[in-house]
Amino acid sequence: MQTFPLPPRCDRATVEALLPDLVAAVGTGPLTIDAAQVTHVSQALLQLVISARKTSDTVRIVPSQALSEIARMAGLAAILNESEPA
């Protein structure tokens, strides 16, 4: 399984820069998006990780406390925390 680490600050510009590499990684098979170190969560990041998770059932997200809290407030925690892919 490939791991795609995210930086602590994930604002819109960062997400734009990460997008091409993440799209390519999603297409290569099982993927773990490691967001454990993320402290600055933007709407763009939330949209990116939820979209990646919904795009492929082989994508797993390891959220930080900050990302988990934002997802909960947005009503998206269930998607973010779906069980690991088979």
N, C-alpha and C positions, 0 to 999 in steps of 0.2 A: 504494500500500500504506500502510495506517495503522500508526503506531507507538504502542505503549503502554509508556511508560517506567515502570520500577519504582524505588522509592527505595532507598537503601543499606541501611536496616534494614527487613526484611520479617518481622516477628513475626506472631503469630496475629491480633492486633488490626488491624494494617495490612492483612493479607490480607483480613480481613472487610470492611474499609472499601473495598478495591479491587474486591472481587468483583462488585458490580452493574455497575460501569463496564466491567470486563473481559468479563463475560458479554455485555453489549450490543455491545462492540467485536468479539467473535468472530463475531457474527451479521451483521456488515456487509461481510464480504469478507476479502481477504488482510490479514493482521495480523502485525506483528513485535512480539513482547514483548521489550522492551529491558531485560534484567536485567544489563547489563554493569557497572553501578555497585553491585550488591548485594554487601554484605559480611557481613550477618547473615542467614543462611538458616534459616528455621524449617521444620518438617515441613509446616505449612500451605502455605508457599510452594511447596515441592517438589510437593506434591499439586496445587496450583493450576496450575502451569505444565505438569506432565505431563498433567493432565486437559484443559487447553486444547489441547495438542498432539494428544492422542488424539481430541478432539472434532471437530477440523477439520483437514483436510490443507492448509489455507491459512494455518495458524498456524506462524510461524517463531519460534524462541527464540534470542536472543543472550545466552548465559550469561556470568556473571562467572566468575573462577577459583574463587571460593568455591562458587557454585552447581554448577559442573561437578564439583568434588571431592565434594560431598555426593551428587550424582546417581550418581557412580561408586561411592561406598561403598554406596549403596542398590541398586546393580545396575540403575540406570535411565539410565545414560549413553547407551545406544543410542537410547532414545526421545527424550531431550533433544536429542541431536545428529543426529536424522534429517535427511536432506537437505532443502534448501529446497523449498517447495511449487512446483509447476509454474505 
